[in-house]
Amino acid sequence: MTQPSVILATASYDHTIRFWEAKSGRCYRTIQYPDSQVNRLEINPDKRFLAAAGNPHIRLFDVNSNSAQPVRSYDSHTNNVMAVGFQCDGNWMYSGSEDGTVRIWDLRAPGCQREYESRAAVNTVVLHPNQVPEVDTAVRSLTVMWDGSLVVAANNRGTCYVWRLLRGTQTMTNFEPLHKLQAHDGYILKCLLSPEFCEPHRYLATASSDHTVKIWNVDGFTLEKL
């Protein structure tokens, strides 16, 4: 049977997950979920997998398969899993539970990769948009402005990402995305922000495998010198 072009997935306390052809309203696949009720569903970005959050586990199903068995199970939580979602490239999954933890999972490796503890039950989790794009690209150089106001990360694709550093708590600094600069055609070997004695002018220097060194005006991110 041909896979529908637009799929709707639903779940309920009746211990089933159902796949629907969205345009016609026809249910074409039902998965029995006997272990618990299903609290949350999420389809990953490339539409290959469906994550079902239950009590106290997460099951990952193949959207394009007729199998009723999960392709993977995640069982580290100890209470109802109330939130589940995927990072933009689909390699990472996050979850939140009434056990008071948020967990990060690498779908390419077994087990929980990171755990954050809360003082209360976690009912929902979202990703902040300030995560670094191009997560599959290596960062080759970091530099921080002398006064701690900016940080720049340069990667293998010749791109610089600039964040403004905002004071948070005594133990945490908040990152505010400020600019994305396509500085070079080759990978960046080194980036460096100007020292205090250059004030009031602020510059960013970048050196690349494309055999160029460039000086950028940080206030407008315009090229000053090549």
C-alpha positions as CSV (number, residue, x, y, z in Angstrom):
1,M,0.0,0.0,0.0
2,T,1.3,3.4,-0.9
3,Q,2.2,5.6,2.0
4,P,-0.1,8.7,2.4
5,S,1.6,12.0,1.5
6,V,0.2,13.7,4.6
7,I,0.1,11.7,7.9
8,L,-1.6,12.5,11.1
9,A,-0.7,10.4,14.2
10,T,-2.9,10.3,17.3
11,A,-2.7,8.5,20.7
12,S,-5.0,8.1,23.7
13,Y,-5.6,6.5,27.0
14,D,-7.1,3.6,25.1
15,H,-3.5,2.3,24.7
16,T,-3.4,2.7,20.9
17,I,-1.4,4.8,18.4
18,R,-3.2,5.4,15.1
19,F,-1.9,6.7,11.8
20,W,-4.4,8.6,9.6
21,E,-4.4,9.7,6.0
22,A,-5.0,13.4,6.8
23,K,-6.8,14.3,3.5
24,S,-9.4,11.5,3.7
25,G,-9.6,10.9,7.4
26,R,-8.9,7.2,6.9
27,C,-7.1,5.3,9.7
28,Y,-4.6,3.0,7.9
29,R,-2.5,1.7,10.7
30,T,-3.0,1.0,14.4
31,I,-0.3,0.1,17.0
32,Q,-1.3,-1.4,20.3
33,Y,0.5,0.2,23.2
34,P,-0.3,-2.1,26.2
35,D,2.4,-0.8,28.6
36,S,0.8,2.5,29.5
37,Q,-1.3,5.4,28.2
38,V,0.4,7.6,25.7
39,N,1.1,11.2,27.0
40,R,2.8,12.7,24.0
41,L,3.7,12.0,20.3
42,E,6.3,13.7,18.2
43,I,7.5,12.9,14.7
44,N,11.2,13.6,14.0
45,P,12.2,16.3,11.3
46,D,12.8,13.9,8.4
47,K,9.4,12.1,9.1
48,R,11.1,8.7,9.6
49,F,10.4,8.1,13.3
50,L,7.5,8.7,15.8
51,A,8.4,9.0,19.5
52,A,5.6,8.0,21.9
53,A,6.0,9.2,25.5
54,G,4.4,6.9,28.1
55,N,4.8,5.8,31.7
56,P,7.8,5.7,32.4
57,H,9.3,5.1,29.0
58,I,9.7,6.4,25.4
59,R,9.1,4.2,22.4
60,L,10.4,5.0,18.9
61,F,8.4,3.6,16.0
62,D,9.2,3.6,12.2
63,V,6.6,5.7,10.5
64,N,7.0,3.9,7.2
65,S,6.9,0.4,8.5
66,N,3.9,-1.9,9.1
67,S,5.6,-3.4,12.2
68,A,3.9,-2.9,15.5
69,Q,7.2,-3.2,17.4
70,P,9.3,-0.2,18.4
71,V,12.7,0.2,16.8
72,R,14.1,1.5,20.1
73,S,13.0,2.0,23.7
74,Y,14.3,4.5,26.2
75,D,13.7,3.5,29.8
76,S,15.7,5.8,32.1
77,H,12.8,7.8,33.4
78,T,11.1,6.6,36.5
79,N,7.7,8.3,36.2
80,N,5.3,9.6,33.5
81,V,7.1,11.1,30.5
82,M,5.1,14.2,29.7
83,A,7.3,15.9,27.0
84,V,9.3,14.6,24.0
85,G,10.8,16.3,21.0
86,F,13.7,16.4,18.5
87,Q,16.5,18.7,17.8
88,C,16.4,20.2,14.2
89,D,18.7,17.6,12.6
90,G,16.8,14.7,14.1
91,N,19.9,13.1,15.8
92,W,19.0,14.3,19.3
93,M,15.8,13.7,21.3
94,Y,14.8,15.4,24.5
95,S,12.3,14.4,27.1
96,G,10.7,15.7,30.4
97,S,9.1,13.6,33.1
98,E,7.1,13.8,36.3
99,D,10.2,12.2,37.9
100,G,11.6,15.8,37.9
101,T,14.2,15.3,35.1
102,V,14.9,16.4,31.6
103,R,17.0,14.0,29.6
104,I,18.9,14.3,26.3
105,W,19.2,11.3,24.0
106,D,21.5,10.7,21.1
107,L,19.6,8.5,18.6
108,R,22.9,7.2,17.2
109,A,24.0,5.8,20.6
110,P,22.4,3.9,23.4
111,G,21.4,5.4,26.7
112,C,20.8,8.9,28.1
113,Q,23.5,11.4,27.2
114,R,22.7,14.1,29.7
115,E,20.3,14.7,32.6
116,Y,19.0,17.9,34.1
117,E,17.2,17.7,37.5
118,S,14.2,19.9,38.5
119,R,12.7,20.4,41.9
120,A,9.3,19.5,40.6
121,A,7.6,17.4,38.0
122,V,8.4,18.4,34.4
123,N,5.3,18.8,32.3
124,T,6.7,20.4,29.1
125,V,10.0,21.0,27.4
126,V,11.0,23.2,24.4
127,L,14.3,24.0,22.8
128,H,15.5,27.6,22.9
129,P,16.3,28.9,19.3
130,N,19.8,30.1,20.3
131,Q,21.2,26.6,19.7
132,V,24.1,26.6,17.2
133,P,23.1,25.8,13.7
134,E,25.2,23.4,11.6
135,V,25.6,21.0,14.5
136,D,27.4,18.5,12.2
137,T,30.1,21.1,11.5
138,A,33.2,21.3,13.7
139,V,33.9,24.5,15.6
140,R,37.6,25.3,15.0
141,S,38.1,28.5,17.0
142,L,36.4,30.6,19.8
143,T,37.1,34.1,20.9
144,V,35.6,36.3,23.6
145,M,35.6,40.1,23.7
146,W,37.9,41.5,26.4
147,D,34.9,42.9,28.4
148,G,33.0,39.7,28.2
149,S,30.2,41.2,26.0
150,L,30.6,39.0,22.9
151,V,31.6,35.5,21.9
152,V,32.4,34.3,18.4
153,A,32.6,30.7,17.2
154,A,34.2,29.9,13.8
155,N,33.6,26.6,12.0
156,N,34.8,24.4,9.2
157,R,32.5,26.0,6.7
158,G,34.0,29.5,7.0
159,T,31.1,30.7,9.1
160,C,31.3,32.8,12.3
161,Y,28.4,32.9,14.8
162,V,28.3,35.8,17.1
163,W,26.4,36.0,20.4
164,R,25.9,38.8,22.9
165,L,26.7,37.6,26.4
166,L,24.0,38.7,28.9
167,R,24.3,38.5,32.7
168,G,22.2,35.8,34.1
169,T,22.8,34.2,37.5
170,Q,26.1,33.9,39.4
171,T,26.7,30.6,37.7
172,M,25.1,31.1,34.3
173,T,25.5,33.5,31.4
174,N,22.7,33.9,28.8
175,F,23.6,33.8,25.0
176,E,21.7,36.1,22.7
177,P,22.3,35.3,18.9
178,L,23.6,38.5,17.3
179,H,24.9,37.7,13.9
180,K,25.9,35.0,11.4
181,L,28.9,36.0,9.2
182,Q,29.9,34.0,6.2
183,A,33.6,35.1,6.5
184,H,35.4,32.7,4.2
185,D,35.1,30.1,1.4
186,G,37.4,27.7,3.3
187,Y,37.5,26.5,6.9
188,I,38.5,29.0,9.5
189,L,41.8,28.3,11.2
190,K,41.6,31.1,13.9
191,C,39.3,34.0,14.9
192,L,40.2,36.7,17.4
193,L,38.4,39.7,18.8
194,S,40.4,43.0,19.3
195,P,41.9,43.8,22.8
196,E,40.9,46.7,25.1
197,F,43.4,49.2,23.6
198,C,41.5,49.3,20.3
199,E,38.5,50.8,21.9
200,P,36.2,52.5,20.9
201,H,36.7,50.5,17.7
202,R,36.0,46.8,17.8
203,Y,37.3,44.3,15.3
204,L,37.2,40.6,14.5
205,A,40.2,39.0,12.7
206,T,39.7,35.7,10.9
207,A,42.3,33.5,9.2
208,S,41.2,30.7,6.8
209,S,42.4,27.8,4.6
210,D,41.4,29.9,1.6
211,H,44.7,31.8,2.1
212,T,43.2,35.0,3.4
213,V,43.2,36.9,6.6
214,K,40.3,39.3,7.1
215,I,39.5,42.2,9.5
216,W,35.9,42.8,10.3
217,N,34.2,45.8,12.0
218,V,32.2,44.2,14.8
219,D,29.7,47.0,15.0
220,G,28.4,46.4,11.5
221,F,30.2,43.2,10.6
222,T,31.6,44.9,7.4
223,L,34.9,44.0,5.9
224,E,37.6,46.5,6.9
225,K,40.7,44.9,5.4
226,L,41.6,41.8,3.4
